[in-house]
Amino acid sequence: GWACVCLNEEEDSLSLTSATTTANNNNNNTDNAVVTANLTIDFRAPFFEGSEAVVRVYHDETKGRKIYFSATLESLDGKVVFAEAKSLFIRVRLDRL
């Protein structure tokens, strides 16, 4: 899936939505949806407006309905890690939403 990184300078926040996109793209059953159960982002270094970075998303494992991802936001050369994220997504039936 495609990664979307949103930096909100006013709120000093960063959103990593690539794992959600990937989880939903890998959901082959149209009767199900994938929803975010937990998302933790640890900020490691300042990331300034206008900076360029690479988002790396890893599918760690799937256990039943649970899908685990991790991600990093890194400098282009990989020497600086700006943020690390861990997430848990749950596959749910659409009729339960």
N, CA, C and O atoms as CSV, one atom per row, in Angstrom:
chain,resi,resn,atom,element,x,y,z
A,1,GLY,N,N,0.816,-1.182,0.000
A,1,GLY,CA,C,0.000,0.000,0.000
A,1,GLY,C,C,0.862,1.249,0.000
A,1,GLY,O,O,2.058,1.198,0.288
A,2,TRP,N,N,0.238,2.366,-0.326
A,2,TRP,CA,C,0.927,3.646,-0.321
A,2,TRP,C,C,0.985,4.202,1.090
A,2,TRP,O,O,0.086,3.971,1.898
A,3,ALA,N,N,2.024,4.919,1.372
A,3,ALA,CA,C,2.199,5.508,2.695
A,3,ALA,C,C,1.770,6.968,2.668
A,3,ALA,O,O,2.006,7.686,1.696
A,4,CYS,N,N,1.148,7.381,3.734
A,4,CYS,CA,C,0.783,8.788,3.899
A,4,CYS,C,C,1.356,9.258,5.222
A,4,CYS,O,O,1.005,8.730,6.277
A,5,VAL,N,N,2.222,10.234,5.170
A,5,VAL,CA,C,2.782,10.813,6.392
A,5,VAL,C,C,2.316,12.258,6.457
A,5,VAL,O,O,2.573,13.045,5.545
A,6,CYS,N,N,1.635,12.600,7.534
A,6,CYS,CA,C,1.107,13.955,7.689
A,6,CYS,C,C,1.768,14.611,8.888
A,6,CYS,O,O,1.663,14.110,10.007
A,7,LEU,N,N,2.438,15.713,8.666
A,7,LEU,CA,C,3.069,16.473,9.744
A,7,LEU,C,C,2.225,17.712,9.992
A,7,LEU,O,O,2.046,18.544,9.103
A,8,ASN,N,N,1.710,17.824,11.205
A,8,ASN,CA,C,0.921,18.983,11.598
A,8,ASN,C,C,1.782,19.817,12.529
A,8,ASN,O,O,1.911,19.510,13.714
A,9,GLU,N,N,2.369,20.873,11.987
A,9,GLU,CA,C,3.318,21.689,12.747
A,9,GLU,C,C,2.649,22.378,13.938
A,9,GLU,O,O,3.267,22.522,14.993
A,10,GLU,N,N,1.395,22.803,13.782
A,10,GLU,CA,C,0.700,23.501,14.858
A,10,GLU,C,C,0.454,22.596,16.057
A,10,GLU,O,O,0.557,23.041,17.200
A,11,GLU,N,N,0.131,21.330,15.807
A,11,GLU,CA,C,-0.151,20.395,16.886
A,11,GLU,C,C,1.059,19.541,17.233
A,11,GLU,O,O,0.996,18.716,18.144
A,12,ASP,N,N,2.163,19.733,16.513
A,12,ASP,CA,C,3.371,18.945,16.719
A,12,ASP,C,C,3.053,17.454,16.681
A,12,ASP,O,O,3.452,16.702,17.570
A,13,SER,N,N,2.331,17.035,15.644
A,13,SER,CA,C,1.923,15.641,15.548
A,13,SER,C,C,2.292,15.061,14.193
A,13,SER,O,O,2.473,15.781,13.211
A,14,LEU,N,N,2.396,13.762,14.167
A,14,LEU,CA,C,2.743,13.021,12.962
A,14,LEU,C,C,1.799,11.846,12.850
A,14,LEU,O,O,1.584,11.135,13.831
A,15,SER,N,N,1.230,11.623,11.681
A,15,SER,CA,C,0.315,10.508,11.475
A,15,SER,C,C,0.894,9.562,10.440
A,15,SER,O,O,1.294,9.988,9.356
A,16,LEU,N,N,0.938,8.303,10.765
A,16,LEU,CA,C,1.364,7.282,9.814
A,16,LEU,C,C,0.150,6.430,9.473
A,16,LEU,O,O,-0.342,5.681,10.317
A,17,THR,N,N,-0.331,6.540,8.247
A,17,THR,CA,C,-1.535,5.806,7.874
A,17,THR,C,C,-1.247,4.699,6.867
A,17,THR,O,O,-2.175,4.061,6.368
A,18,SER,N,N,0.004,4.470,6.568
A,18,SER,CA,C,0.335,3.468,5.561
A,18,SER,C,C,-0.056,2.070,5.998
A,18,SER,O,O,-0.453,1.258,5.162
A,19,ALA,N,N,0.047,1.766,7.291
A,19,ALA,CA,C,-0.289,0.430,7.759
A,19,ALA,C,C,-1.780,0.155,7.597
A,19,ALA,O,O,-2.166,-0.965,7.261
A,20,THR,N,N,-2.620,1.155,7.830
A,20,THR,CA,C,-4.055,0.983,7.646
A,20,THR,C,C,-4.367,0.682,6.189
A,20,THR,O,O,-5.149,-0.219,5.885
A,21,THR,N,N,-3.755,1.437,5.296
A,21,THR,CA,C,-3.954,1.219,3.866
A,21,THR,C,C,-3.512,-0.179,3.472
A,21,THR,O,O,-4.225,-0.873,2.747
A,22,THR,N,N,-2.349,-0.597,3.940
A,22,THR,CA,C,-1.830,-1.924,3.620
A,22,THR,C,C,-2.730,-3.009,4.172
A,22,THR,O,O,-3.014,-3.986,3.479
A,23,ALA,N,N,-3.181,-2.857,5.402
A,23,ALA,CA,C,-4.045,-3.867,6.012
A,23,ALA,C,C,-5.337,-4.015,5.228
A,23,ALA,O,O,-5.782,-5.134,4.973
A,24,ASN,N,N,-5.944,-2.900,4.843
A,24,ASN,CA,C,-7.189,-2.977,4.083
A,24,ASN,C,C,-6.967,-3.503,2.675
A,24,ASN,O,O,-7.828,-4.204,2.142
A,25,ASN,N,N,-5.842,-3.186,2.061
A,25,ASN,CA,C,-5.546,-3.705,0.736
A,25,ASN,C,C,-5.318,-5.217,0.754
A,25,ASN,O,O,-5.585,-5.894,-0.239
A,26,ASN,N,N,-4.831,-5.746,1.863
A,26,ASN,CA,C,-4.574,-7.177,1.981
A,26,ASN,C,C,-5.794,-7.947,2.470
A,26,ASN,O,O,-5.735,-9.168,2.618
A,27,ASN,N,N,-6.879,-7.261,2.719
A,27,ASN,CA,C,-8.102,-7.889,3.188
A,27,ASN,C,C,-8.896,-8.372,1.976
A,27,ASN,O,O,-9.602,-7.587,1.343
A,28,ASN,N,N,-8.782,-9.665,1.651
A,28,ASN,CA,C,-9.395,-10.211,0.443
A,28,ASN,C,C,-10.878,-10.489,0.595
A,28,ASN,O,O,-11.555,-10.710,-0.409
A,29,ASN,N,N,-11.400,-10.489,1.790
A,29,ASN,CA,C,-12.799,-10.798,2.031
A,29,ASN,C,C,-13.591,-9.502,2.070
A,29,ASN,O,O,-13.378,-8.668,2.950
A,30,THR,N,N,-14.517,-9.324,1.107
A,30,THR,CA,C,-15.278,-8.076,1.037
A,30,THR,C,C,-16.327,-7.978,2.130
A,30,THR,O,O,-16.943,-6.923,2.279
A,31,ASP,N,N,-16.556,-9.037,2.905
A,31,ASP,CA,C,-17.492,-8.989,4.026
A,31,ASP,C,C,-16.821,-8.456,5.286
A,31,ASP,O,O,-17.483,-8.267,6.307
A,32,ASN,N,N,-15.515,-8.212,5.225
A,32,ASN,CA,C,-14.752,-7.752,6.378
A,32,ASN,C,C,-14.156,-6.375,6.129
A,32,ASN,O,O,-13.994,-5.946,4.987
A,33,ALA,N,N,-13.836,-5.695,7.222
A,33,ALA,CA,C,-13.085,-4.441,7.183
A,33,ALA,C,C,-11.959,-4.576,8.195
A,33,ALA,O,O,-12.015,-5.420,9.088
A,34,VAL,N,N,-10.943,-3.746,8.052
A,34,VAL,CA,C,-9.835,-3.728,9.002
A,34,VAL,C,C,-9.877,-2.385,9.714
A,34,VAL,O,O,-9.890,-1.335,9.072
A,35,VAL,N,N,-9.898,-2.421,11.051
A,35,VAL,CA,C,-9.972,-1.203,11.848
A,35,VAL,C,C,-8.766,-1.118,12.779
A,35,VAL,O,O,-8.196,-2.136,13.171
A,36,THR,N,N,-8.389,0.105,13.125
A,36,THR,CA,C,-7.260,0.321,14.021
A,36,THR,C,C,-7.682,0.037,15.460
A,36,THR,O,O,-8.645,0.618,15.960
A,37,ALA,N,N,-6.953,-0.859,16.118
A,37,ALA,CA,C,-7.203,-1.156,17.534
A,37,ALA,C,C,-6.220,-0.397,18.419
A,37,ALA,O,O,-6.580,0.058,19.504
A,38,ASN,N,N,-4.973,-0.260,17.952
A,38,ASN,CA,C,-3.954,0.415,18.743
A,38,ASN,C,C,-2.895,0.982,17.805
A,38,ASN,O,O,-2.499,0.329,16.840
A,39,LEU,N,N,-2.441,2.194,18.091
A,39,LEU,CA,C,-1.362,2.810,17.325
A,39,LEU,C,C,-0.497,3.595,18.296
A,39,LEU,O,O,-0.974,4.505,18.974
A,40,THR,N,N,0.766,3.239,18.357
A,40,THR,CA,C,1.720,3.917,19.236
A,40,THR,C,C,2.833,4.492,18.383
A,40,THR,O,O,3.436,3.778,17.582
A,41,ILE,N,N,3.112,5.790,18.550
A,41,ILE,CA,C,4.203,6.442,17.823
A,41,ILE,C,C,5.185,7.001,18.838
A,41,ILE,O,O,4.809,7.772,19.721
A,42,ASP,N,N,6.439,6.610,18.709
A,42,ASP,CA,C,7.516,7.137,19.543
A,42,ASP,C,C,8.370,8.057,18.681
A,42,ASP,O,O,8.934,7.639,17.670
A,43,PHE,N,N,8.457,9.316,19.100
A,43,PHE,CA,C,9.250,10.292,18.360
A,43,PHE,C,C,10.692,10.224,18.841
A,43,PHE,O,O,10.957,10.271,20.042
A,44,ARG,N,N,11.625,10.113,17.895
A,44,ARG,CA,C,13.037,9.910,18.232
A,44,ARG,C,C,13.918,11.127,17.943
A,44,ARG,O,O,14.908,11.353,18.639
A,45,ALA,N,N,13.565,11.908,16.926
A,45,ALA,CA,C,14.375,13.065,16.535
A,45,ALA,C,C,13.452,14.101,15.901
A,45,ALA,O,O,12.402,13.744,15.368
A,46,PRO,N,N,13.830,15.385,15.952
A,46,PRO,CA,C,12.995,16.420,15.336
A,46,PRO,C,C,12.853,16.205,13.827
A,46,PRO,O,O,13.814,15.842,13.149
A,47,PHE,N,N,11.663,16.429,13.321
A,47,PHE,CA,C,11.392,16.344,11.890
A,47,PHE,C,C,10.792,17.690,11.486
A,47,PHE,O,O,9.670,18.019,11.870
A,48,PHE,N,N,11.545,18.458,10.713
A,48,PHE,CA,C,11.169,19.829,10.403
A,48,PHE,C,C,10.390,19.923,9.100
A,48,PHE,O,O,10.563,19.108,8.193
A,49,GLU,N,N,9.536,20.925,9.024
A,49,GLU,CA,C,8.769,21.175,7.817
A,49,GLU,C,C,9.715,21.319,6.631
A,49,GLU,O,O,10.742,21.991,6.728
A,50,GLY,N,N,9.372,20.692,5.520
A,50,GLY,CA,C,10.199,20.731,4.322
A,50,GLY,C,C,11.244,19.630,4.262
A,50,GLY,O,O,11.924,19.476,3.247
A,51,SER,N,N,11.380,18.865,5.334
A,51,SER,CA,C,12.334,17.753,5.341
A,51,SER,C,C,11.813,16.611,4.482
A,51,SER,O,O,10.605,16.460,4.297
A,52,GLU,N,N,12.725,15.815,3.966
A,52,GLU,CA,C,12.355,14.628,3.203
A,52,GLU,C,C,12.683,13.403,4.035
A,52,GLU,O,O,13.662,13.383,4.781
A,53,ALA,N,N,11.848,12.380,3.895
A,53,ALA,CA,C,12.042,11.173,4.694
A,53,ALA,C,C,11.469,9.962,3.967
A,53,ALA,O,O,10.756,10.090,2.972
A,54,VAL,N,N,11.794,8.806,4.479
A,54,VAL,CA,C,11.311,7.536,3.954
A,54,VAL,C,C,10.494,6.865,5.053
A,54,VAL,O,O,10.919,6.821,6.207
A,55,VAL,N,N,9.320,6.344,4.694
A,55,VAL,CA,C,8.518,5.558,5.626
A,55,VAL,C,C,8.684,4.093,5.256
A,55,VAL,O,O,8.457,3.701,4.111
A,56,ARG,N,N,9.080,3.290,6.232
A,56,ARG,CA,C,9.211,1.850,6.017
A,56,ARG,C,C,8.166,1.162,6.888
A,56,ARG,O,O,8.143,1.339,8.106
A,57,VAL,N,N,7.299,0.373,6.247
A,57,VAL,CA,C,6.227,-0.331,6.953
A,57,VAL,C,C,6.490,-1.821,6.842
A,57,VAL,O,O,6.779,-2.337,5.763
A,58,TYR,N,N,6.383,-2.509,7.981
A,58,TYR,CA,C,6.649,-3.950,8.049
A,58,TYR,C,C,5.421,-4.673,8.585
A,58,TYR,O,O,4.867,-4.295,9.617
A,59,HIS,N,N,5.006,-5.706,7.881
A,59,HIS,CA,C,3.948,-6.581,8.385
A,59,HIS,C,C,4.639,-7.590,9.297
A,59,HIS,O,O,5.354,-8.473,8.823
A,60,ASP,N,N,4.425,-7.458,10.605
A,60,ASP,CA,C,5.121,-8.301,11.574
A,60,ASP,C,C,4.499,-9.684,11.684
A,60,ASP,O,O,5.213,-10.687,11.652
A,61,GLU,N,N,3.187,-9.751,11.813
A,61,GLU,CA,C,2.521,-11.054,11.880
A,61,GLU,C,C,1.016,-10.882,11.834
A,61,GLU,O,O,0.483,-9.795,12.056
A,62,THR,N,N,0.344,-11.988,11.538
A,62,THR,CA,C,-1.107,-12.056,11.590
A,62,THR,C,C,-1.469,-13.250,12.454
A,62,THR,O,O,-0.993,-14.363,12.235
A,63,LYS,N,N,-2.326,-12.997,13.449
A,63,LYS,CA,C,-2.820,-14.052,14.330
A,63,LYS,C,C,-4.337,-13.997,14.322
A,63,LYS,O,O,-4.937,-13.153,14.987
A,64,GLY,N,N,-4.952,-14.887,13.578
A,64,GLY,CA,C,-6.411,-14.861,13.487
A,64,GLY,C,C,-6.878,-13.554,12.881
A,64,GLY,O,O,-6.517,-13.220,11.752
A,65,ARG,N,N,-7.695,-12.803,13.641
A,65,ARG,CA,C,-8.218,-11.521,13.155
A,65,ARG,C,C,-7.281,-10.362,13.427
A,65,ARG,O,O,-7.544,-9.248,12.974
A,66,LYS,N,N,-6.193,-10.585,14.154
A,66,LYS,CA,C,-5.263,-9.515,14.529
A,66,LYS,C,C,-4.115,-9.418,13.524
A,66,LYS,O,O,-3.504,-10.421,13.155
A,67,ILE,N,N,-3.838,-8.185,13.091
A,67,ILE,CA,C,-2.760,-7.930,12.129
A,67,ILE,C,C,-1.820,-6.903,12.769
A,67,ILE,O,O,-2.253,-5.816,13.152
A,68,TYR,N,N,-0.543,-7.248,12.882
A,68,TYR,CA,C,0.451,-6.398,13.535
A,68,TYR,C,C,1.398,-5.795,12.500
A,68,TYR,O,O,1.896,-6.489,11.614
A,69,PHE,N,N,1.637,-4.484,12.631
A,69,PHE,CA,C,2.581,-3.781,11.775
A,69,PHE,C,C,3.532,-2.963,12.635
A,69,PHE,O,O,3.210,-2.601,13.767
A,70,SER,N,N,4.696,-2.680,12.089
A,70,SER,CA,C,5.602,-1.697,12.674
A,70,SER,C,C,6.066,-0.802,11.532
A,70,SER,O,O,6.025,-1.190,10.365
A,71,ALA,N,N,6.508,0.400,11.887
A,71,ALA,CA,C,6.937,1.351,10.856
A,71,ALA,C,C,7.999,2.276,11.420
A,71,ALA,O,O,8.071,2.499,12.628
A,72,THR,N,N,8.821,2.810,10.527
A,72,THR,CA,C,9.796,3.827,10.908
A,72,THR,C,C,9.726,4.965,9.906
A,72,THR,O,O,9.432,4.762,8.728
A,73,LEU,N,N,9.999,6.155,10.391
A,73,LEU,CA,C,10.167,7.335,9.553
A,73,LEU,C,C,11.633,7.693,9.657
A,73,LEU,O,O,12.106,8.070,10.729
A,74,GLU,N,N,12.369,7.577,8.538
A,74,GLU,CA,C,13.827,7.714,8.544
A,74,GLU,C,C,14.276,8.794,7.563
A,74,GLU,O,O,13.555,9.156,6.633
A,75,SER,N,N,15.475,9.291,7.794
A,75,SER,CA,C,16.096,10.189,6.819
A,75,SER,C,C,16.364,9.396,5.546
A,75,SER,O,O,16.390,8.166,5.563
A,76,LEU,N,N,16.561,10.110,4.445
A,76,LEU,CA,C,16.765,9.437,3.160
A,76,LEU,C,C,17.966,8.499,3.170
A,76,LEU,O,O,17.950,7.465,2.502
A,77,ASP,N,N,19.011,8.852,3.927
A,77,ASP,CA,C,20.203,8.005,3.985
A,77,ASP,C,C,20.088,6.917,5.054
A,77,ASP,O,O,20.985,6.083,5.180
A,78,GLY,N,N,18.989,6.913,5.832
A,78,GLY,CA,C,18.770,5.888,6.845
A,78,GLY,C,C,19.545,6.087,8.138
A,78,GLY,O,O,19.500,5.233,9.024
A,79,LYS,N,N,20.256,7.208,8.258
A,79,LYS,CA,C,21.087,7.432,9.446
A,79,LYS,C,C,20.305,7.974,10.643
A,79,LYS,O,O,20.721,7.803,11.789
A,80,VAL,N,N,19.166,8.633,10.374
A,80,VAL,CA,C,18.370,9.221,11.459
A,80,VAL,C,C,16.980,8.598,11.434
A,80,VAL,O,O,16.326,8.561,10.392
A,81,VAL,N,N,16.534,8.108,12.590
A,81,VAL,CA,C,15.160,7.629,12.736
A,81,VAL,C,C,14.377,8.728,13.442
A,81,VAL,O,O,14.650,9.053,14.598
A,82,PHE,N,N,13.401,9.296,12.739
A,82,PHE,CA,C,12.594,10.374,13.297
A,82,PHE,C,C,11.483,9.846,14.199
A,82,PHE,O,O,11.172,10.442,15.230
A,83,ALA,N,N,10.888,8.718,13.798
A,83,ALA,CA,C,9.787,8.152,14.576
A,83,ALA,C,C,9.695,6.657,14.313
A,83,ALA,O,O,10.063,6.166,13.246
A,84,GLU,N,N,9.192,5.947,15.323
A,84,GLU,CA,C,8.914,4.515,15.209
A,84,GLU,C,C,7.469,4.295,15.626
A,84,GLU,O,O,6.986,4.925,16.567
A,85,ALA,N,N,6.788,3.410,14.933
A,85,ALA,CA,C,5.383,3.156,15.247
A,85,ALA,C,C,5.125,1.658,15.310
A,85,ALA,O,O,5.751,0.867,14.605
A,86,LYS,N,N,4.182,1.291,16.176
A,86,LYS,CA,C,3.683,-0.083,16.258
A,86,LYS,C,C,2.168,0.004,16.210
A,86,LYS,O,O,1.566,0.905,16.793
A,87,SER,N,N,1.559,-0.944,15.508
A,87,SER,CA,C,0.111,-0.885,15.382
A,87,SER,C,C,-0.501,-2.274,15.383
A,87,SER,O,O,0.122,-3.262,14.996
A,88,LEU,N,N,-1.740,-2.306,15.833
A,88,LEU,CA,C,-2.544,-3.522,15.830
A,88,LEU,C,C,-3.847,-3.194,15.129
A,88,LEU,O,O,-4.529,-2.235,15.491
A,89,PHE,N,N,-4.193,-3.981,14.133
A,89,PHE,CA,C,-5.440,-3.843,13.405
A,89,PHE,C,C,-6.253,-5.110,13.608
A,89,PHE,O,O,-5.701,-6.203,13.734
A,90,ILE,N,N,-7.560,-4.953,13.637
A,90,ILE,CA,C,-8.465,-6.078,13.826
A,90,ILE,C,C,-9.357,-6.201,12.606
A,90,ILE,O,O,-9.929,-5.215,12.141
A,91,ARG,N,N,-9.473,-7.414,12.092
A,91,ARG,CA,C,-10.388,-7.682,10.989
A,91,ARG,C,C,-11.763,-7.948,11.596
A,91,ARG,O,O,-11.915,-8.858,12.410
A,92,VAL,N,N,-12.771,-7.156,11.202
A,92,VAL,CA,C,-14.129,-7.301,11.719
A,92,VAL,C,C,-15.113,-7.478,10.572
A,92,VAL,O,O,-14.875,-7.026,9.452
A,93,ARG,N,N,-16.208,-8.135,10.871
A,93,ARG,CA,C,-17.264,-8.305,9.882
A,93,ARG,C,C,-17.985,-6.983,9.698
A,93,ARG,O,O,-18.250,-6.281,10.674
A,94,LEU,N,N,-18.305,-6.635,8.462
A,94,LEU,CA,C,-18.966,-5.365,8.174
A,94,LEU,C,C,-20.315,-5.252,8.879
A,94,LEU,O,O,-20.717,-4.154,9.263
A,95,ASP,N,N,-21.009,-6.357,9.054
A,95,ASP,CA,C,-22.318,-6.292,9.708
A,95,ASP,C,C,-22.214,-6.033,11.210
A,95,ASP,O,O,-23.232,-5.857,11.879
A,96,ARG,N,N,-20.980,-6.007,11.748
A,96,ARG,CA,C,-20.775,-5.718,13.173
A,96,ARG,C,C,-20.354,-4.266,13.405
A,96,ARG,O,O,-20.210,-3.841,14.551
A,97,LEU,N,N,-20.160,-3.517,12.345
A,97,LEU,CA,C,-19.758,-2.116,12.492
A,97,LEU,C,C,-20.950,-1.214,12.670
A,97,LEU,O,O,-20.791,-0.002,12.809
